[in-house]
Amino acid sequence: MKILYTARFARPDLLRAAGALTTMLTRWGEKCDRKLFRIIKYINGTVSWRQIGFIGDNPENLQLGLFSDADFAGDRADMR
């Protein structure tokens, strides 16, 4: 769960992989162990990476954009 928390707030590059792995909590297997190990290796290899953002527009010119998830959150196993 710490990986998912970190991905949500600090590392959006991990979010999809961590989210996909959390869907397998009730049917965890050896393949999930390998995926988790691969995510941990990726985190250890990219600890020094930082995300820097800058918005140079005036606050009056900013717009909020909303997008819906039309692919069932990427769940290909049973499309729920």
ChimeraX commands (.cxc) that place a marker at each C-alpha (Angstrom):
marker #1 position 0.00,0.00,0.00 radius 0.5
marker #1 position 2.94,2.33,0.52 radius 0.5
marker #1 position 3.80,2.02,-3.17 radius 0.5
marker #1 position 0.27,3.02,-4.17 radius 0.5
marker #1 position 0.33,5.98,-1.76 radius 0.5
marker #1 position 3.68,7.13,-3.16 radius 0.5
marker #1 position 2.48,6.68,-6.72 radius 0.5
marker #1 position -0.66,8.75,-6.15 radius 0.5
marker #1 position 1.11,11.72,-4.60 radius 0.5
marker #1 position 4.69,11.75,-5.86 radius 0.5
marker #1 position 5.35,9.25,-8.66 radius 0.5
marker #1 position 2.60,9.20,-11.32 radius 0.5
marker #1 position 4.84,6.99,-13.48 radius 0.5
marker #1 position 4.15,4.16,-11.00 radius 0.5
marker #1 position 0.43,4.69,-10.74 radius 0.5
marker #1 position -0.77,2.40,-13.51 radius 0.5
marker #1 position 1.48,-0.50,-12.54 radius 0.5
marker #1 position 0.67,-0.21,-8.84 radius 0.5
marker #1 position -3.05,0.14,-9.53 radius 0.5
marker #1 position -3.07,-2.94,-11.74 radius 0.5
marker #1 position -1.28,-4.92,-9.05 radius 0.5
marker #1 position -3.76,-3.89,-6.35 radius 0.5
marker #1 position -6.61,-5.43,-8.34 radius 0.5
marker #1 position -5.00,-8.83,-7.78 radius 0.5
marker #1 position -4.97,-8.75,-3.95 radius 0.5
marker #1 position -7.65,-11.42,-3.53 radius 0.5
marker #1 position -6.10,-13.76,-6.10 radius 0.5
marker #1 position -2.40,-13.19,-5.49 radius 0.5
marker #1 position -0.01,-15.62,-7.12 radius 0.5
marker #1 position 3.58,-16.16,-8.14 radius 0.5
marker #1 position 3.16,-13.92,-11.19 radius 0.5
marker #1 position 2.05,-11.07,-8.91 radius 0.5
marker #1 position 5.17,-11.59,-6.79 radius 0.5
marker #1 position 7.32,-11.18,-9.90 radius 0.5
marker #1 position 5.43,-8.02,-10.91 radius 0.5
marker #1 position 5.84,-6.54,-7.43 radius 0.5
marker #1 position 9.55,-7.34,-7.45 radius 0.5
marker #1 position 9.89,-5.64,-10.83 radius 0.5
marker #1 position 8.13,-2.51,-9.54 radius 0.5
marker #1 position 10.44,-2.42,-6.50 radius 0.5
marker #1 position 13.50,-2.78,-8.74 radius 0.5
marker #1 position 12.20,0.11,-10.88 radius 0.5
marker #1 position 11.69,2.28,-7.78 radius 0.5
marker #1 position 15.20,1.53,-6.53 radius 0.5
marker #1 position 16.66,2.40,-9.92 radius 0.5
marker #1 position 14.80,5.70,-10.25 radius 0.5
marker #1 position 15.00,7.13,-6.73 radius 0.5
marker #1 position 16.75,10.29,-7.93 radius 0.5
marker #1 position 14.09,11.11,-10.55 radius 0.5
marker #1 position 12.05,14.22,-9.81 radius 0.5
marker #1 position 8.95,15.69,-11.39 radius 0.5
marker #1 position 9.05,19.43,-11.82 radius 0.5
marker #1 position 6.03,21.39,-12.97 radius 0.5
marker #1 position 5.64,25.01,-14.00 radius 0.5
marker #1 position 2.60,26.92,-15.14 radius 0.5
marker #1 position 3.57,30.15,-16.82 radius 0.5
marker #1 position 0.07,31.33,-17.70 radius 0.5
marker #1 position -1.89,33.92,-15.79 radius 0.5
marker #1 position -4.52,32.47,-13.43 radius 0.5
marker #1 position -7.26,34.08,-15.53 radius 0.5
marker #1 position -6.21,32.06,-18.59 radius 0.5
marker #1 position -6.19,28.64,-16.89 radius 0.5
marker #1 position -8.94,26.10,-17.62 radius 0.5
marker #1 position -9.92,22.92,-15.85 radius 0.5
marker #1 position -10.11,19.85,-18.09 radius 0.5
marker #1 position -11.96,16.68,-17.09 radius 0.5
marker #1 position -11.64,13.28,-18.74 radius 0.5
marker #1 position -13.65,10.12,-18.17 radius 0.5
marker #1 position -12.19,6.63,-18.13 radius 0.5
marker #1 position -13.93,4.77,-20.94 radius 0.5
marker #1 position -11.76,1.64,-20.92 radius 0.5
marker #1 position -13.05,0.23,-17.62 radius 0.5
marker #1 position -9.85,1.30,-15.78 radius 0.5
marker #1 position -7.77,-0.89,-18.06 radius 0.5
marker #1 position -9.22,-4.09,-16.58 radius 0.5
marker #1 position -8.85,-6.55,-19.44 radius 0.5
marker #1 position -9.45,-9.63,-17.32 radius 0.5
marker #1 position -13.22,-9.27,-16.90 radius 0.5
marker #1 position -14.02,-5.68,-18.04 radius 0.5
marker #1 position -15.70,-4.66,-14.76 radius 0.5
marker link #1:1,2 radius 0.2
marker link #1:2,3 radius 0.2
marker link #1:3,4 radius 0.2
marker link #1:4,5 radius 0.2
marker link #1:5,6 radius 0.2
marker link #1:6,7 radius 0.2
marker link #1:7,8 radius 0.2
marker link #1:8,9 radius 0.2
marker link #1:9,10 radius 0.2
marker link #1:10,11 radius 0.2
marker link #1:11,12 radius 0.2
marker link #1:12,13 radius 0.2
marker link #1:13,14 radius 0.2
marker link #1:14,15 radius 0.2
marker link #1:15,16 radius 0.2
marker link #1:16,17 radius 0.2
marker link #1:17,18 radius 0.2
marker link #1:18,19 radius 0.2
marker link #1:19,20 radius 0.2
marker link #1:20,21 radius 0.2
marker link #1:21,22 radius 0.2
marker link #1:22,23 radius 0.2
marker link #1:23,24 radius 0.2
marker link #1:24,25 radius 0.2
marker link #1:25,26 radius 0.2
marker link #1:26,27 radius 0.2
marker link #1:27,28 radius 0.2
marker link #1:28,29 radius 0.2
marker link #1:29,30 radius 0.2
marker link #1:30,31 radius 0.2
marker link #1:31,32 radius 0.2
marker link #1:32,33 radius 0.2
marker link #1:33,34 radius 0.2
marker link #1:34,35 radius 0.2
marker link #1:35,36 radius 0.2
marker link #1:36,37 radius 0.2
marker link #1:37,38 radius 0.2
marker link #1:38,39 radius 0.2
marker link #1:39,40 radius 0.2
marker link #1:40,41 radius 0.2
marker link #1:41,42 radius 0.2
marker link #1:42,43 radius 0.2
marker link #1:43,44 radius 0.2
marker link #1:44,45 radius 0.2
marker link #1:45,46 radius 0.2
marker link #1:46,47 radius 0.2
marker link #1:47,48 radius 0.2
marker link #1:48,49 radius 0.2
marker link #1:49,50 radius 0.2
marker link #1:50,51 radius 0.2
marker link #1:51,52 radius 0.2
marker link #1:52,53 radius 0.2
marker link #1:53,54 radius 0.2
marker link #1:54,55 radius 0.2
marker link #1:55,56 radius 0.2
marker link #1:56,57 radius 0.2
marker link #1:57,58 radius 0.2
marker link #1:58,59 radius 0.2
marker link #1:59,60 radius 0.2
marker link #1:60,61 radius 0.2
marker link #1:61,62 radius 0.2
marker link #1:62,63 radius 0.2
marker link #1:63,64 radius 0.2
marker link #1:64,65 radius 0.2
marker link #1:65,66 radius 0.2
marker link #1:66,67 radius 0.2
marker link #1:67,68 radius 0.2
marker link #1:68,69 radius 0.2
marker link #1:69,70 radius 0.2
marker link #1:70,71 radius 0.2
marker link #1:71,72 radius 0.2
marker link #1:72,73 radius 0.2
marker link #1:73,74 radius 0.2
marker link #1:74,75 radius 0.2
marker link #1:75,76 radius 0.2
marker link #1:76,77 radius 0.2
marker link #1:77,78 radius 0.2
marker link #1:78,79 radius 0.2
marker link #1:79,80 radius 0.2
view
